[in-house]
Amino acid sequence: MSNAAKFGKVAVLFGGKSAERAVSLDSGQAVLEALLRSGVQAEAFDPQERSVTELVGYDRAFIVLHGRGGEDGQIQGVLEWLNLPYTGTGVQGSAIGMDKVKTKQIWQGSDLPTAPYRIITKDSDLDAVIADLGLPVIIKPVHEGSSVGMSKVEKAEDFAAAIEKATQHDAIVMAEKWITGREFTISFLNGQPLPVIRLQPPADVAFYDYEAKYQRNDVEYGIPCGLSEDEEKSLQALCLRAFQAVGAEGWGRIDAMQDEQGNFWLLEVNTVPGMTSHSLVPKAAQAVGYSFDQLCVAILEQTLTQSA
């Protein structure tokens, strides 16, 4: 790419210290290699191995840090302080997007459909939670991604173990009503929705969990997604509103369900989605003609319009 010099020296931020470090290492290596193939002067930068003060030697940053520290506004705040342009969502949108409860509260306040939930503590009245949400429910740590610490609960007696698993990852845990139906994911590039993908994990998987996301090769990705053209446009428009409502920018992903009555429900937003061989944003971008290398350059180009 002849005009790659316009980017200057780029720090590809990946690794970090969150529960998603392993995925971030895979994603970041893929992005780094794509940028290097495209002629960009890109270098790996792992904040767990190096002080963030060393970022002053770079012109911009490509953030591929998943989870806490990288996706929650922390590294974005550091980069703002250093006047370094960076990819993706800003400080506030990142902090909101990483918090599943805050995200839901904003969506509810914006009249956007999201699955009912309750915050759970060790002192919660689980009978009241079941009465509110019904069974099954899904138990989630509020501040984790990649389905880390999540469990489907079908019987009241399984609640305690699911809560214990989630609290190993986060002090705040939520129970969310289980939506039976079809799961979709909607990726964004330059703030616009890409083609919808339908996710079909194999029958032995309760939901699109960590293993299905990163380790199995038998998950089906439907592009086209099986919705009618009107339904797909409706879902894209809904997710664009949801993406903008939390302050997400540039690129990212929203996961959603369609229940058996045909209603759409927003699940969560990902402001630094995976960029591995199994990942969804590259699959959606490929459907509209972007190679992986072109996608990475397009994401990096968003930093050129930021004021440094």
Solvent accessible surface area in square Angstrom, and as a share of the most:
residue,aa,sasa,rsa
1,M,90,0.40
2,S,120,0.78
3,N,76,0.39
4,A,3,0.03
5,A,91,0.71
6,K,83,0.35
7,F,1,0.00
8,G,23,0.22
9,K,58,0.25
10,V,0,0.00
11,A,0,0.00
12,V,0,0.00
13,L,0,0.00
14,F,13,0.06
15,G,1,0.01
16,G,9,0.09
17,K,165,0.70
18,S,18,0.12
19,A,56,0.43
20,E,5,0.02
21,R,59,0.22
22,A,63,0.49
23,V,4,0.03
24,S,0,0.00
25,L,65,0.32
26,D,89,0.46
27,S,0,0.00
28,G,0,0.00
29,Q,79,0.35
30,A,29,0.22
31,V,0,0.00
32,L,17,0.08
33,E,75,0.34
34,A,0,0.00
35,L,0,0.00
36,L,90,0.45
37,R,149,0.54
38,S,13,0.09
39,G,48,0.46
40,V,3,0.02
41,Q,106,0.47
42,A,8,0.06
43,E,68,0.30
44,A,47,0.36
45,F,1,0.00
46,D,21,0.11
47,P,35,0.22
48,Q,94,0.42
49,E,118,0.53
50,R,81,0.29
51,S,57,0.37
52,V,48,0.27
53,T,92,0.54
54,E,79,0.35
55,L,0,0.00
56,V,107,0.62
57,G,47,0.45
58,Y,13,0.05
59,D,69,0.36
60,R,28,0.10
61,A,0,0.00
62,F,0,0.00
63,I,2,0.01
64,V,0,0.00
65,L,6,0.03
66,H,7,0.03
67,G,0,0.00
68,R,88,0.32
69,G,19,0.18
70,G,1,0.01
71,E,15,0.07
72,D,25,0.13
73,G,7,0.07
74,Q,109,0.49
75,I,8,0.04
76,Q,3,0.01
77,G,27,0.26
78,V,46,0.27
79,L,0,0.00
80,E,94,0.42
81,W,220,0.77
82,L,49,0.24
83,N,104,0.53
84,L,15,0.07
85,P,8,0.05
86,Y,10,0.04
87,T,3,0.02
88,G,10,0.09
89,T,3,0.02
90,G,15,0.14
91,V,61,0.35
92,Q,138,0.61
93,G,4,0.04
94,S,0,0.00
95,A,48,0.37
96,I,30,0.15
97,G,9,0.09
98,M,14,0.06
99,D,20,0.10
100,K,12,0.05
101,V,7,0.04
102,K,106,0.45
103,T,2,0.01
104,K,2,0.01
105,Q,85,0.38
106,I,55,0.28
107,W,0,0.00
108,Q,86,0.38
109,G,69,0.66
110,S,44,0.28
111,D,128,0.66
112,L,7,0.03
113,P,48,0.30
114,T,9,0.05
115,A,0,0.00
116,P,49,0.31
117,Y,26,0.10
118,R,101,0.37
119,I,83,0.42
120,I,3,0.01
121,T,77,0.45
122,K,162,0.69
123,D,134,0.70
124,S,32,0.21
125,D,90,0.47
126,L,49,0.24
127,D,108,0.56
128,A,48,0.37
129,V,11,0.06
130,I,34,0.17
131,A,88,0.68
132,D,84,0.44
133,L,6,0.03
134,G,29,0.28
135,L,69,0.34
136,P,40,0.25
137,V,0,0.00
138,I,11,0.06
139,I,0,0.00
140,K,6,0.03
141,P,1,0.00
142,V,1,0.01
143,H,41,0.18
144,E,12,0.05
145,G,12,0.12
146,S,10,0.06
147,S,11,0.07
148,V,15,0.09
149,G,7,0.07
150,M,22,0.10
151,S,20,0.13
152,K,57,0.24
153,V,2,0.01
154,E,106,0.48
155,K,109,0.46
156,A,49,0.38
157,E,129,0.58
158,D,57,0.30
159,F,1,0.00
160,A,69,0.53
161,A,73,0.56
162,A,6,0.05
163,I,17,0.09
164,E,93,0.42
165,K,92,0.39
166,A,0,0.00
167,T,38,0.22
168,Q,129,0.58
169,H,62,0.28
170,D,9,0.05
171,A,99,0.76
172,I,74,0.38
173,V,1,0.00
174,M,1,0.00
175,A,0,0.00
176,E,3,0.01
177,K,81,0.35
178,W,47,0.16
179,I,17,0.09
180,T,73,0.43
181,G,38,0.37
182,R,70,0.26
183,E,30,0.14
184,F,0,0.00
185,T,1,0.00
186,I,0,0.00
187,S,1,0.00
188,F,0,0.00
189,L,8,0.04
190,N,84,0.43
191,G,18,0.17
192,Q,105,0.47
193,P,34,0.21
194,L,15,0.08
195,P,31,0.19
196,V,0,0.00
197,I,1,0.00
198,R,59,0.21
199,L,4,0.02
200,Q,67,0.30
201,P,37,0.23
202,P,26,0.16
203,A,115,0.89
204,D,110,0.57
205,V,22,0.12
206,A,61,0.47
207,F,33,0.14
208,Y,12,0.05
209,D,37,0.19
210,Y,59,0.22
211,E,80,0.36
212,A,0,0.00
213,K,28,0.12
214,Y,49,0.19
215,Q,114,0.51
216,R,49,0.18
217,N,136,0.70
218,D,70,0.36
219,V,12,0.07
220,E,109,0.49
221,Y,59,0.22
222,G,20,0.19
223,I,63,0.32
224,P,122,0.76
225,C,4,0.02
226,G,58,0.55
227,L,18,0.09
228,S,61,0.39
229,E,122,0.55
230,D,113,0.59
231,E,58,0.26
232,E,37,0.17
233,K,121,0.51
234,S,61,0.39
235,L,0,0.00
236,Q,33,0.15
237,A,56,0.43
238,L,23,0.11
239,C,0,0.00
240,L,38,0.19
241,R,126,0.46
242,A,0,0.00
243,F,2,0.01
244,Q,109,0.48
245,A,38,0.29
246,V,2,0.01
247,G,34,0.32
248,A,8,0.06
249,E,96,0.43
250,G,17,0.16
251,W,1,0.00
252,G,0,0.00
253,R,19,0.07
254,I,0,0.00
255,D,11,0.06
256,A,0,0.00
257,M,21,0.09
258,Q,11,0.05
259,D,22,0.11
260,E,130,0.58
261,Q,142,0.63
262,G,36,0.35
263,N,77,0.39
264,F,26,0.11
265,W,62,0.22
266,L,0,0.00
267,L,27,0.13
268,E,27,0.12
269,V,7,0.04
270,N,20,0.10
271,T,2,0.01
272,V,10,0.06
273,P,4,0.02
274,G,9,0.09
275,M,0,0.00
276,T,18,0.10
277,S,105,0.68
278,H,39,0.18
279,S,9,0.06
280,L,5,0.03
281,V,0,0.00
282,P,20,0.13
283,K,50,0.21
284,A,0,0.00
285,A,0,0.00
286,Q,131,0.58
287,A,51,0.39
288,V,74,0.43
289,G,61,0.59
290,Y,68,0.26
291,S,55,0.35
292,F,55,0.23
293,D,36,0.18
294,Q,101,0.45
295,L,1,0.00
296,C,0,0.00
297,V,14,0.08
298,A,11,0.08
299,I,0,0.00
300,L,0,0.00
301,E,63,0.28
302,Q,25,0.11
303,T,1,0.00
304,L,70,0.35
305,T,125,0.73
306,Q,64,0.29
307,S,114,0.74
308,A,88,0.68
